């Protein structure tokens, strides 16, 4: 249990901006092993988001305002880590060559495609949450979306080639197969607990299809994945699962 606790803290340090009080060295082995806890970090973010939704309801705020506050709170907690990747990929994929696409994705400035992608991401997530009828259904949707979207990342890192030899994704490296199996298994269990056996299974299949689809697109346009591509995968899966949950639970 202590090893799982350490791995959870490392995963939270990598995926969020929440202080975790971890004093050990975060080397490549610790980073790879911690990926088994990615769905658990997603579950913690879902609980945090549900708490924000409850507080907004207690303040009798409109449903859409409450949903936007949930999205905003989670973005703040994660430091817009994945949103930044989504924006960079949206801008970069329009380049005329592989080298130019990668160059655009390194640029810290956000172009029109990136801005539009962020607007759609925030709007679609908030609209999906606002369509849900209760706090319990909001928590269920958040739990499935955040667990599944983060479990997809180690799978892509294990099975897909890197687009370049430097950058965050290259420094992190491929995770152990055991960590990937744990991440997928935990995410599947959490999705089933949230959405039921059939709903959770369908959400997991949807998450897998979108993850591999975005990864294949990145492979065709960039030659592989980057840290930004991983962020774009997380965002696309989160959006899709939230919309699926809204259709299932509303």
Secondary structure as UniProt FT lines:
FT   HELIX           2..15
FT   HELIX           28..34
FT   HELIX           35..37
FT   HELIX           38..58
FT   TURN            59..60
FT   HELIX           63..78
FT   TURN            79..80
FT   HELIX           81..92
FT   TURN            93..94
FT   HELIX           98..106
FT   HELIX           112..130
FT   HELIX           135..159
FT   HELIX           168..172
FT   HELIX           177..222
FT   HELIX           227..249
//
